[in-house]
């Protein structure tokens, strides 16, 4: 139903593919390089959060999860489940994987919420931002504050995390999953302390990884706009980009398909890009960040399967270790 309702905007973007001939080929390599560096930055962050030195396990699992999450509805949950399985088969303990992925997700999501607010501050010295973009900035700022409060509470005090663990443990006992959740509050605290130690030992790497994931992806969009001859205000482009990242989190369609195309095209138009150029820029950006990683991700899956083995069949004892959170 979502794709049906968004079909006009989606078709407008997809039908603009002949205009890709307007793309200046000199900008293709910089755009690809920025997108690659965005992925490398995320792998840096996840290596710190997972407390592993294996680039191969982190890269192949993340590419696989990203591809599956962009095909199967469920978004981040589906991608995380796929990445979890590969990392566990690579030899990383399941509890360590669960806490590490949660930490990296919290770091990148929190910064994604911060992007609209940063863009609004950057635009404060220029002309007033269009009304629709101001609402995006307010929403992102509110979400960032909420995420930051939750993260600080979880990392600064033990009691809130214990209460959450106890509530989940009590709910699990009513649903017949008591054995798997016994001692959950203590395990949550242990994993939290491990993550805090990992980030404390390598804070610069973690920070550069979390910020680089979004910064290089944004620069890829800037390269695309430059290749099409568009020169809008960078702050407004950043605001449109931040809104697009929030739209990708909508788990109704895979990878925010339809939502991102409609939202980014409209916001780029508000930023001063002509409607036709905005549609072409959105198409090129989605080709780079959504469609191109699909075959790469499925190739990574077969590489990971070759090294770490196939996933166990449902019902086998090794399906999911009971020590996971």
Protein Blocks (a to p, Z undefined) as FASTA:
>chain_A
ZZmmmmmmmmmmmmmmmmmmmpcfklmmmmmmmmmmmmmmmmmmmmmmnopablklmmmm
mmmmmmmmmmmghijmmmmmmmmmmmmmnopafklmmmmmmmmmmmmmmmmmmmmmmmmm
mmmmmccddfklmmmmmmmmmmmmmmmmmmmmmmmpmklmmmmmmmmmmmmmmnopmmmm
goklmmmmmmmmmmmmmmmmmmmlmmmmmmmmmmmmmmmmmmmmmmnopacdfklmmmmm
mmmmmmmmpmkbghhiojlmmmmmmmmmmnopafklmmmmmmmmmmmmmmmmmmmmmmmm
mmmmmmnopaddehiaklpackbZZ
